[in-house]
Amino acid sequence: MAAAQEAVALRRELVALNRDAYLPVLASSVNNLAVRLAEAGRHAEALATAQETSAHYHDLAGTDHDVFGPAAEQADDLVIALSHDTF
């Protein structure tokens, strides 16, 4: 969990420096954190984090749907699973 949280924090800093270059890795890191939170039973935090993941991937899909569209759909599926507590 600590490593996932640190990865997100570091990648947020990188996004602040160069959003276009680092947003994809931030989205991936936020997704990993959401999964770790869910596995730890922290579903409310996992849901909020998964929603952030979805927002990032939908933003990315707006510029390159072929590359990021599937990731956006997977992020949406995670949000739905966490919303229904079926993760």
C-alpha positions in Angstrom: 0.0 0.0 0.0 2.8 2.4 1.0 4.6 1.9 -2.3 1.4 2.5 -4.3 0.7 5.7 -2.4 4.3 6.9 -2.9 4.1 6.1 -6.7 0.9 8.2 -7.0 2.5 11.1 -5.1 5.6 11.0 -7.2 3.7 10.8 -10.4 1.4 13.7 -9.4 4.6 15.8 -9.1 5.7 14.7 -12.6 2.2 15.5 -14.1 2.6 19.0 -12.6 5.8 19.4 -14.6 4.6 17.8 -17.9 1.0 16.7 -17.9 0.9 15.2 -21.4 4.0 13.0 -20.8 3.1 11.7 -17.4 -0.7 11.5 -17.1 -0.8 8.0 -18.5 1.5 6.7 -15.8 -0.4 8.6 -13.1 -3.6 7.0 -14.3 -2.0 3.6 -14.1 -0.6 4.3 -10.6 -3.9 5.6 -9.3 -5.6 2.5 -10.7 -3.1 0.3 -8.8 -3.8 2.2 -5.6 -7.5 1.8 -6.0 -7.1 -2.0 -6.4 -4.8 -2.1 -3.3 -7.3 -0.1 -1.3 -10.1 -2.4 -2.3 -8.1 -5.5 -1.4 -7.4 -3.9 2.0 -11.2 -3.5 2.5 -11.0 0.3 2.3 -13.9 0.4 -0.2 -14.9 4.1 0.2 -11.3 5.2 -0.5 -11.0 2.7 -3.3 -14.1 4.0 -4.9 -13.0 7.6 -4.8 -9.6 6.6 -6.2 -11.2 4.4 -8.9 -13.3 7.4 -9.9 -10.2 9.5 -10.3 -8.7 6.7 -12.4 -11.7 6.7 -14.6 -11.6 10.5 -15.0 -7.9 10.4 -16.0 -8.4 7.6 -18.6 -11.5 9.3 -20.1 -9.5 12.5 -20.4 -6.7 10.5 -22.2 -9.2 8.7 -24.3 -10.4 12.0 -25.6 -7.1 12.5 -27.2 -6.4 8.9 -28.2 -9.4 6.6 -27.9 -7.7 3.6 -29.5 -5.0 3.6 -26.9 -6.9 4.7 -23.8 -10.5 3.8 -24.5 -10.1 0.2 -23.2 -8.4 1.5 -20.1 -11.3 3.9 -19.5 -13.8 1.1 -19.9 -11.9 -1.1 -17.4 -11.7 1.9 -14.9 -15.5 2.3 -15.3 -15.9 -1.4 -14.5 -13.9 -1.0 -11.4 -16.0 2.0 -10.3 -19.2 -0.1 -10.9 -17.8 -3.1 -9.0 -16.8 -0.9 -6.0 -20.1 1.0 -6.1 -22.0 -2.3 -5.8 -19.4 -3.7 -3.3 -18.7 -6.6 -5.7 -15.0 -6.2 -5.9 
